[in-house]
Structures are given as structure tokens and as C-alpha cells.
């Protein structure tokens, strides 16, 4: 990553001046292309680095130059992808990270590792990709499903989650940061411990946390996790993963969602019956993998590692706090910038969708999920942009 080598080393707090001098130049293409807009939808699609295009071209160039022999280099890039994600997510070893093209693909692999109909507990706050799969599996009798309901503000109480994990539950599906509200449950370690005590495994969705929020899957002791690079890791669609805890890999847990890349030696084309599977997480690989997303995700992962998630988190909290204060000065109540929240600010209002559309018309990109207007500054967002967005929202709210 030649461009990232220009980042000065250190672990001191980020400042807007530092970002302007050292970080913004790494994003010159997207900043130039979007210079007439204020982008506050970083919780949705993260802004790509300039290096991303070069990385994708590298993957393509191997195809042109080496054809089938490109698999040697493509395989090495898959290993690098898994290694970077393991470091970012606190996974104890790279093979715990199983590349997927979506978080939903990871959930299906977990559900399809069960030898009987599993009893699943989930919250109503899970993102659509997981929620749709769970409800469809339940409709077809492939799982039994119990939901934890939110309060009137869309928030979840740890006590309600704990109460739903009755003995006999097999799997608890829970997000580290809720996609609608940005809520993070500080009681997550207690919930995981309670699930294990009840005989259940835990699948944690880290899509709205990884890259901008502290994630340590080993310390949390979760059984599975799903996530991707679309948001804070700036890697676009298709570069996702499933985490499987080493204790389950070492115990030989298998899933039906496999393919020829799960074999012990895929390119040997041996066909013993039963098949001989690879060791560890490689036994959870499927058929021919998507290769270009591995390159597409490289720059964003390397950027998060180079800057440091702790520094990005601290800067995110400061920026959110400034936005919340600017909105408060204008009479708008918002939540964000606290330890129990993710990376975006939320305004709870029935007008969320209308306000998002009105902001879009003014060149300010946000979004709405239900009654939650979501505004997510990132490391590139300036103080001037925050002030402009807060002023625009105040004017819209008065209409």
C-alpha cells in the first residue's frame, strides 16, 4: 500500500488539520467527484480510497497475464484478506475468517450446520439481510424463531434479551451496533455468557461496528460473527465474511454450505467418498470464490489498520458530539457520540424520510430507517460541513 506509507506513524488523537494534510489526499478522487455534496451516509456506503482502483486493477491484471495460473496470487490475496480481518476483528487466527459475499450467506452457513431444527432468538433490530433469512427459514419450518421487541424509541433492553434466552435456545442472533438507532449494548459480554449457560450459541453481526468501533471476537467469546467491508472498512459490496470460533472448527463442526474449495486439496481434483475436507475454517469455504472483492477491500482494511481503530473511534465520537451539539443549538434533539452508540447520529422523528429527502435536495446525503434519520460523519467530514448540515436540517424542520 504505497499511498498509506505516506501516513505518519503515531497514535496521537486525530485532528481536522491532520486529516486535511495526511488523510484527505488518500481520498482525492471521491472528494473531487462529490465536492458539491456533503456526505453523511458513511454508515451505509463508505467512501473509497484512491488506491482501491489500483488494487482491483492488480487482481484483473493477474487474470490477463496468467489466466488459470492467477489462482496462486488470488489465493495469497484471500489469505491476506483473512489475515487483515482477523486482526481488525480480534479473531485468534486467520482461518477463523471465512470469506463470503454477504452477511446473509454467513448466517445461512451457520443455520445449515445444525442437524435438527434450531431454536433461534433474534431482535427485531437485525438488519434486513439477516431478518429476511430468519423469517423465511421460520416460515418453511427450518427454524423456530422468537423475537425480542424494542421500546417506543426503537431501543432494546438487555433484560429483555436475557429473558428471551430460555434454556433450549440453540442460537442467539444479535448486532453489536443496531443499524436503525446506532444502539450498542454494553451488556453484550453478559448476554453471551448467559446464552452459553443456557446451551445456546451466539452469532454477532459486526457490520455496523467493524472498522470504527472496538471489536474483539475472541474476548467476547462469541461462537459466530458476520460482517463486511461495505461501510466503515470502505471496501464496497461483496467483501464479507463469517467468523467461526476455533473451538467449533477444532471440534469439526460442518455446514451444508460448502463447495469444492472446502476440500483438502481443491486443485488435486481427487474425489474420495466421503470427501476429505480441509482443516479449520477452510472446511467452510464454498465453491469458486469471488476474487475481485478481495482486492476491492484491501485498501480500506489497510487504512483502518494504519490509522488505528481506536483513533478512528475517538475521532468519530468527537465529530458526533459536535454534530449533536450543533443540532441542539438549533432546537433539534439527537442521539450519538456516547460510548453506548455506534458511528452515526440519530434524530428520532416521524418525518425522518421526508427530512432525508429534503436534505438530499440540498446536496446533503443522509438516510432514514423507519422513524430514525441517520447522519454519519466520517474522518473526512469537516466542521464546516457539520455546521451546514445542522443549519439545513433546522430550516427543514421549521417548514
N, C-alpha and C positions, 0 to 999 in steps of 0.2 A: 504494500500500500504506500506508494511513493508520496502521494499527497498528504497522507496522515503523518508521515515522518516530519512534516513541517510544523506539526503541533509541538509547542514547547513542553518539556516534561514538567511535572509538578502535580500537586494535589490541592493547591490553594483554591479558595472559592472563585467561581466564575463571576465575571463582571460583564456588563454590556460592552465596555471598551475592549476587553479581551476577546469577546465573541466577534466584535466587528473586525478586529485585526487578524485573528488567527482562525476562527471557525467559519465565519461567513464566506471567505474566499473558497472554501471547500464546497460550497453550495451555489456558486455563481450562476450556473445555468438556470436553476429553478427560481432563484431570486430575481434574475433578469426577466425571465418569462412571466413571472407573477408580480412584477413591480407595481402594477396598478391595483393590486388587491392586497387585503390583509387576511392572511391565512390563519384561522383559529380552529381548524379541523384536524389538528395533528393527532388527535385521539382516534381519528378514522384512518386516513391515509397519510403516512409520514412522508416528509419531503426528502427526495433522493439526493445523494451526493453526486458531484460531477464524476467521481471515479466509477460510479455504478455502470455507466455505459461502457467504459473501457473493460470492466470486469466481464460483462456479458459478451462483449466482442471477443474476449480471450477464449471463453467457452465455445463460441461459434467457430473461431479460427482453428481450434483443435479438430473440429468436425471436418472443415475444408481440407486441412493439411494431412490428417491422419486417418480419416474415416473410422473404420472399426477399431483401430488401434488407439483411438482417442479415449477409450474406456480406462486405460491406465491412468491418464491425467484426470479424467472425470471422477474416477474412484478416489483419487487422492483429494480432490476438492470436496467430495462428500465427507471424507474423514475430517478435513479441516472445518467444514460446516458444523459437524457434530461436536468437534472439539471446542470451537468458539461458543456454541450454545451451551455446552456443559459448563464452561467457565462462567458464563453470564447467569445461568440458572442455578448454580450451586449443585450441579449433578456430580456424583463422585467419579464417574468415568464416562468417556465419550460414547461408548456403545449403549449407554442408557438412553441416549437420544436417537430416536428412530425417525428419519426424515419422512414427512408426509406432505401432501399438497393442500391439506386443510385441517383445521382442528377437529372438524366433524369426522374426518377419516380416522383420526386417532381415537375418538370416542367409540366409533363402531368396532375398531380392533379390540378395545377393552371389553365391550359388551359381548363380542364374539369369542372371547376367551373363556366364557362361562359355560359349564357343562349342563347347567339347568337354568330355568328362567330366573334371572336375578331380580332381587327386590331393590329398587333404586329410590333414593331420596335425592331430590334436587330443589333448588329455589326457583321461584318464578322470575328471578332476576338473571337467569342464564341467557347468554346471547342466543339469537335465533338459530345459529348453525347447530348448537347442541340441543336446544329446546325442541326444534322440529324433529330431530332424530329420536329423541327420547319419547316424544308423544306418538310418533309413528310406530316405534317399536312397541309401545304400550297398546296402541290400537290393534296391532296384529298379534298381541299376546306373547311377544318376545321378551317383555319385561313387565313387572308390576311397578307402578310409579306413584310416589307420594310427593306432593309439593309443599314447600314452606312458603307461606304468603307474606308479602310486605305490609308495612303500615301505610297510612294515608299519604305519607311523603315518599313512598316507594323504597323505604329503608327496611333492612332485615335485622331482627334481634337475635343475638347469639343464643339466647334461651330458647327461642322457637326452633332454631336449627337443632339444638341439642335434644329438645323434646321429640323431634321427628325421627331421631336416630334410635329407634327402638331395637331391642335385641331381635335378630332375624334379618335386619337390613344387610344387604350384600355390598352395595356401592353407594357412596355419597358423592354427588357432583356439585361442586361449589367453585365460584370465582374468587380469586384473590382480590380483585377490584371489580365491582359491579359496573357493567357497561352503561347503564342508564344514568346512574346517580354518582358514580365515582366512589361509592362507599367501599371502604376496606374494613374487614372485621379484625380488630386487634386480638380477638379471642380465637383466631384460627388455630394456633397450636393446641388449645384446649379442645376444640372441635375435632381435630384429627385424633387426639388421644382418646376422646370419648367414642369416636367411630370405631377405632381399633378395639377398644374394650368391649364394644357391642358385637364384635365379629365382622365389621364392615371394612371395606377398603375405601380409599378416598381418591377421587380424580379431581385435581385442581386445575382450573382454567387460568393461565397466567398471561393470556393475550393482552389484557389491559394493564399489565404491570411490568412485564419483562422489558428491560432497557431503560426504564425511567423510575423504577420502584424497586426496593430491595427484594430479591428473590433468592431463597436458599432452600431448594427442594430437599436436600439431604437433612438439613436441620429441622425442617417442618415434618419430615418423616412421612410424606405423602406416598401413596402407592403408585399413582399415575399422575401425569400432568400433560396438558395440551397447550399449545401456543403457536405463535407465528411471527413473521417479520413485517407484516403489513403496516403496523402502527409505529411504535417507538423505536423499532430496530431498522426502520427506513429501507426495508428490503422488498416491498411490494407484495403482490399476491402470489400464492403458490409455494412460498418458502416456509413451511410449517413443520411441526414435529410432535411426536409423542414421547414422553418420558416414562420409562418403566423402571421402578426401583430395582437395584441389584439383587435384593433378596428374592424377588419374583423371577428375575432372569436366571439366577443360580438354582432356583427350585425347579426350573424347566417349564414354567407356565407357557402355554402356547395359545395362539389365536388362529381362527379360521382365515383371517385376513392376511394371507401370505401369498407368495409367488416364487418364481424361480430364483430371485435374489436372496431368498431366505435359505437356500441350500448351502451345504457345507462348502462346495466349490462350484459356484454357478457356471463358470465358463469351462468346466470339465465335461458338462453335459451328461454325467453319469445319472442313471435313473433306477437306483435301487428301490425296492418296495418293502417296507415303507421308506420314504425319503430320509436322507440324513441331513439334518438341519445344522446351520452354523451355530457357533457358540454365542451366548449372551444376546444382546439386543439385535444382532444381525438375523436371528431366527424370526424376528418380527418384520423384516423387510418384505416388500411385496414384489410385484413383477417389475419390469423395466422402469426405473425411476425417472422422474423429471429432472433433467440435468441443469438446464439454464437457470432455474430458480436458485440453485446453489451459488452460482456466480452472482446473480442478481442481489442476493442477500449479503454478499461478502463485505462490501464497503460499510454498510450500516452496522453490522456486527463489530467490525474492526473499529469503527468510530466510537461506539459505546464503550468498548474496552479501552481505547486510547484515552478518552476523556475521563472515563470512570463513572459508573452508575451513581455512586454516592454524590459526586459533584453535580451530575445532571439532576438528581433528585433534589438536592439543596437549592439549585437554581430554579427548578420548576416550582418548588414551594414558595420561594421569594416572588417569582413572577405571578403566580396565582394570587398571593396575598395582595400584591399591588393592584391586580385587576379587581379583586373583591372590594378593596378599599375605594377604588375609583368609582365602582358601581354604587357603593354605599353613599358616597358623596352626592350622588345624583338620585338617591332615593330608591335604589334597586337592591333588594336583598339577594345575596348569592352565597353559595357554599363552595369552599375549596381552600387549598393552601394549608390544610391541617394534616397531622400525622395519620388520621383515620380516613384520608381521601387519597385518590389516585392522582392523575396528572391534569385533570381538567376541572373547570369551574362550572357549576350548575345553577341556573335560575329556574326555580320551580314555578310554572305558570301554565294555565290552560291555553295561553296564547303562544306557546313555545314554537309550534310550527309556523305560525304567521309571522312571528318575530324573526325567525331564522330566514324566511323568505324575504322579509323586508331588509334585513341586513345584507343578504346576498345581492339585492338590487342596488345596494350602496357599495358593493365591492368588498364586503366583509364576509368571509366564509366561515360559517358555523354549522350546526345541525341541531335537530330536535329528535328526541326519543320519548314518545308519549308527551307527558307534561313537563319534560326536562329539556330546557335549552342548554346545550353543551358548548362551552367555549374553552379551547385548549391552546394556550400559548406554548411554544417550544423554545428551545435555546436560541433560535434565530429571531424571535419576536422582540420588537423594540418597545421602549417606554412610550414613544410617540404613537405607535400602533395601538397599544393598550388604551391610551387616553382617547384616541379617535374612536375606537370601538365602543368604549363606555359611553362616550357622548352620543354616538349614533343610537345606541340601544335606549338611552334615556329619552331621546327625541321620539323614537318609535313607540315607546311605552306610553308617552303622553298623548298619542294620536287617538 
